[in-house]
Amino acid sequence: LTQDDLKRIAAYKAVEFVESGMVVGLGTGSTAKHAVNRISELLREGKLRDIIGIPTSTTTHEQAVSLGIPLSDLDSHPIVDLSIDGADEVDPSLNLVKGRGGSLLREKMVEGASKKFVVIVDESKLVKHIGGSGLAVPVEVVPFCCNFTRGKLEEMFREAGCKAKLRVKIGSSGGETAAVTDNGNYVVDLYLERDIGDLEAASEAILRLPGVVEHGMFLGIATTLIVAGKFGVTVKNR
Ligand code: DER
């Protein structure tokens, strides 16, 4: 089984929770993509009806449009029945790191408005503590003086050996430019060497910084975790 097979197995398992008539938050990333495909398949087969999708990124919006899934938004549907999305890291308390795909703000808005949020991962995403994978905790920041904000974030987590880096992409001219989110903001990635300890305190400290829009730690939002591994797929409720 490849990693993508595991992602698809987890995604298909999550779609079993989708019932006809639901308003469903559609996640973003290579795992959530399989869930969106599966929902469209069941709609085509008539096994699901009257689903309204709330996409968490323009990428997912385009995928869902191409698959004919009826879409709406939080303005029209402020309460979402069920969201399905991947994660970059999951700790034993179902706290997540998300946003390596840059969609964390809309994901947190949709998934935070959901009665149920089912996280779908392959087993490589499981960590002992947030930031433990050595990969980054993303923070969405306004473009204005983003280096000032970057410096403040790095200082804030100095104890955890934090290196804060502005996320860049290769522009059309071949040079590096700041990556821009669906909302026109930038992303600062926090690379941590040690556990940051109290996640709630860290979350509040980050959000207090003027210039910060949102961060990619999803604390107490996920309700169900589906993990696909070489020994099968498990479902764990919070
Ligand atoms: O960027 C994101 O928030 C994605 O949902 C990420 O957390 C998981 O992406 P993946 O399923 O491609 O690993």
Boltz pocket constraint, residues with backbone or C-beta under 6 A from the ligand:
constraints:
  - pocket:
      binder: B
      contacts: [[A, 27], [A, 28], [A, 29], [A, 30], [A, 31], [A, 32], [A, 85], [A, 86], [A, 87], [A, 88], [A, 97], [A, 98], [A, 99], [A, 100], [A, 101], [A, 102], [A, 103], [A, 104], [A, 107], [A, 120]]
      max_distance: 6.0
